[in-house]
Structures are given as C-alpha cells and as structure tokens.
Amino acid sequence: MHADTPRHEDDLSEFERRLAGWQPAPSGAGADAMLFAAGLAAGRRGRTRLLWPAVCALLAVQAAGLTVWALAERGERRALAARLSEQAPAPDAAPPTFVADLPGPSYTPSPSDYFSLWRVVEQDPERGPAAQQPASPQAPAPPPPGPPILRAGQRDGLPDL
C-alpha cells in the first residue's frame, strides 16, 4: 500500500472528503444512453456523404482503363514482333546502306592519353608514368601555411573587426 494513502476516514483532509462526497446525479443520462448518442453522432453523414464512394468509383474506373490500355499495348507489341520476324532479312543479305554511309571515327588517341598510358602500364609496368618520373633527391616542400586555427578560449590572433 502506498505511504500517502489514508487508511481511515479520519485520515482524509477536508479537500479529500469533499472529493469523496461527489457522486453522479442519479437522474442524469446513463452510460448506455451516452454511448448510443455518441454512436449516432458518429454515424451521421454531412456534405461529404458521397465523397468516398465517388473516389472509390473513380479509382476503379481508372484501374479498369489502365488494364484495357495495357492489354491493347501488349497485343500491338506482339503483332509488331510477328510482322518484324516475318520481314527479317536473310543473314546472307548485305547490310543496309545507311550503315555504310556513316563516317569513320574522328578521334585519334594521343600517346599521353589515360587509356594509352594504362595500356602501357598493363603491358610493361616498368615503362609506366610512375617509372618515367625522375625520383627527386630532396623531400617535397611543406604545404604553405593556411589561416590560423582558432580554439575555444584563445584570445591572441583574433581578427580585427
């Protein structure tokens, strides 16, 4: 039992006694009548009475239309495939003239091109670009100093405003 829960009627404060004395009026509506009234109010339909059936009907018509369209497209695709297979040229036939009329490639790779260098490295790793660069006798120079990094609580080096 909780330590603050009174055990006797004498242990109640004035406020607790007043709260304990409050009882629902016997002449008021019962719980069943209140639940019935709430259900009746929830069942009433306003202006949107036909909204959900209309939306459902619209979606059903749309689904049926898309199904008919997809079946028609499938039939057309099959008919086209059948016509193309009937008209397929024999393998001994000459290629169409438009393929022969295409110009040749206009790009000529340079020897310093990435793919050309990669081909060289694949064939002989000793001749690759890394092997062609002379090794520098001295260490590389350190990077140039950047702006100073400010830290929390640091007071020197603040920019002038």
C-alpha positions as CSV (number, residue, x, y, z in Angstrom):
1,M,0.0,0.0,0.0
2,H,1.2,3.5,-0.8
3,A,2.5,5.5,2.2
4,D,0.3,8.5,1.4
5,T,-2.9,6.5,1.0
6,P,-5.2,7.1,4.0
7,R,-6.4,4.0,5.9
8,H,-9.3,5.5,7.7
9,E,-12.0,8.1,7.1
10,D,-10.5,10.2,9.8
11,D,-7.2,10.4,7.9
12,L,-8.7,12.3,5.0
13,S,-8.2,16.0,4.6
14,E,-11.1,18.4,4.0
15,F,-10.5,18.5,0.3
16,E,-10.3,14.7,0.0
17,R,-13.6,14.4,2.0
18,R,-15.3,16.8,-0.5
19,L,-14.0,14.9,-3.5
20,A,-15.2,11.6,-2.0
21,G,-18.6,13.0,-1.4
22,W,-19.1,13.9,-5.1
23,Q,-21.4,11.3,-6.8
24,P,-23.0,11.4,-10.2
25,A,-26.6,12.6,-10.2
26,P,-29.0,9.6,-10.5
27,S,-31.4,11.4,-12.7
28,G,-28.8,12.1,-15.5
29,A,-28.2,10.1,-18.6
30,G,-26.7,6.7,-18.1
31,A,-23.6,5.3,-19.7
32,D,-25.6,3.4,-22.3
33,A,-27.5,6.5,-23.4
34,M,-24.3,8.4,-23.7
35,L,-22.6,5.7,-25.9
36,F,-25.8,5.5,-28.0
37,A,-25.8,9.2,-28.6
38,A,-22.0,9.2,-29.5
39,G,-22.5,6.4,-32.0
40,L,-25.5,8.2,-33.5
41,A,-23.5,11.4,-33.9
42,A,-20.6,9.5,-35.5
43,G,-22.9,7.7,-37.9
44,R,-24.4,10.9,-39.3
45,R,-23.1,12.0,-42.6
46,G,-22.6,15.5,-43.7
47,R,-21.9,17.0,-47.1
48,T,-19.1,14.5,-47.8
49,R,-21.6,11.6,-47.7
50,L,-20.9,10.7,-51.3
51,L,-17.2,11.7,-51.4
52,W,-15.6,8.3,-50.5
53,P,-17.9,6.2,-52.8
54,A,-17.1,8.7,-55.6
55,V,-13.4,8.4,-55.0
56,C,-13.5,4.6,-54.9
57,A,-15.6,4.5,-58.1
58,L,-13.1,6.9,-59.9
59,L,-10.1,4.7,-58.9
60,A,-11.9,1.5,-60.0
61,V,-12.7,3.1,-63.4
62,Q,-9.1,4.3,-63.7
63,A,-7.7,0.8,-62.8
64,A,-10.0,-0.8,-65.4
65,G,-9.0,1.8,-68.1
66,L,-5.3,1.2,-67.4
67,T,-5.8,-2.6,-67.7
68,V,-7.6,-2.3,-71.0
69,W,-4.8,0.1,-72.3
70,A,-2.0,-2.3,-71.1
71,L,-3.7,-5.3,-72.8
72,A,-4.1,-3.3,-76.1
73,E,-0.4,-2.3,-76.0
74,R,0.6,-5.9,-75.4
75,G,-1.4,-7.0,-78.4
76,E,0.1,-4.4,-80.6
77,R,3.6,-5.2,-79.4
78,R,3.1,-8.9,-80.2
79,A,1.6,-8.1,-83.7
80,L,4.6,-5.9,-84.4
81,A,7.0,-8.5,-83.3
82,A,5.3,-11.1,-85.5
83,R,5.5,-8.7,-88.5
84,L,9.2,-7.9,-87.9
85,S,10.1,-11.6,-87.6
86,E,8.3,-12.3,-90.9
87,Q,10.2,-9.5,-92.7
88,A,13.6,-10.2,-91.1
89,P,16.3,-10.3,-93.9
90,A,18.3,-13.4,-94.5
91,P,21.7,-13.5,-92.8
92,D,23.5,-13.5,-96.3
93,A,21.9,-10.2,-97.3
94,A,24.1,-7.1,-97.4
95,P,23.9,-4.6,-94.5
96,P,21.6,-1.6,-95.0
97,T,23.1,1.3,-96.9
98,F,22.8,3.8,-94.1
99,V,25.3,1.9,-92.0
100,A,27.9,2.1,-94.8
101,D,27.3,5.9,-95.1
102,L,28.4,6.6,-91.5
103,P,31.7,8.5,-91.2
104,G,34.6,6.8,-89.6
105,P,35.7,7.7,-86.1
106,S,37.2,11.2,-85.9
107,Y,39.0,10.7,-82.6
108,T,42.7,9.6,-82.6
109,P,44.1,8.9,-79.1
110,S,47.3,10.7,-78.1
111,P,50.2,8.8,-76.5
112,S,49.7,10.7,-73.3
113,D,46.0,9.8,-73.1
114,Y,44.9,8.0,-70.0
115,F,43.8,4.8,-71.8
116,S,47.0,4.7,-73.8
117,L,49.1,5.1,-70.6
118,W,47.1,2.5,-68.9
119,R,47.7,0.1,-71.8
120,V,51.4,0.7,-71.5
121,V,51.3,0.0,-67.7
122,E,49.4,-3.2,-68.3
123,Q,51.9,-4.4,-70.8
124,D,55.1,-3.4,-69.0
125,P,54.8,-1.9,-65.5
126,E,58.4,-0.7,-65.6
127,R,57.6,1.7,-68.5
128,G,54.5,3.3,-66.9
129,P,54.2,7.0,-66.0
130,A,55.4,6.4,-62.4
131,A,58.6,4.8,-63.7
132,Q,59.2,7.7,-66.1
133,Q,59.2,10.4,-63.5
134,P,62.6,11.0,-62.0
135,A,62.9,10.5,-58.3
136,S,63.6,13.7,-56.5
137,P,66.6,13.7,-54.2
138,Q,65.0,16.0,-51.7
139,A,61.8,15.7,-49.7
140,P,58.8,17.7,-51.1
141,A,58.3,21.1,-49.7
142,P,55.8,21.5,-46.9
143,P,52.4,23.0,-47.8
144,P,52.0,26.8,-47.4
145,P,50.7,27.9,-44.1
146,G,47.0,28.4,-44.0
147,P,44.9,30.7,-41.8
148,P,45.4,30.1,-38.1
149,I,43.0,27.7,-36.4
150,L,41.2,29.4,-33.6
151,R,40.4,27.4,-30.5
152,A,37.9,28.0,-27.7
153,G,39.3,30.4,-25.1
154,Q,42.1,31.6,-27.3
155,R,42.5,35.4,-27.2
156,D,45.5,36.0,-29.4
157,G,45.3,36.1,-33.1
158,L,41.7,37.3,-33.3
159,P,40.8,39.2,-36.5
160,D,40.3,43.0,-36.2
161,L,36.7,44.0,-36.6
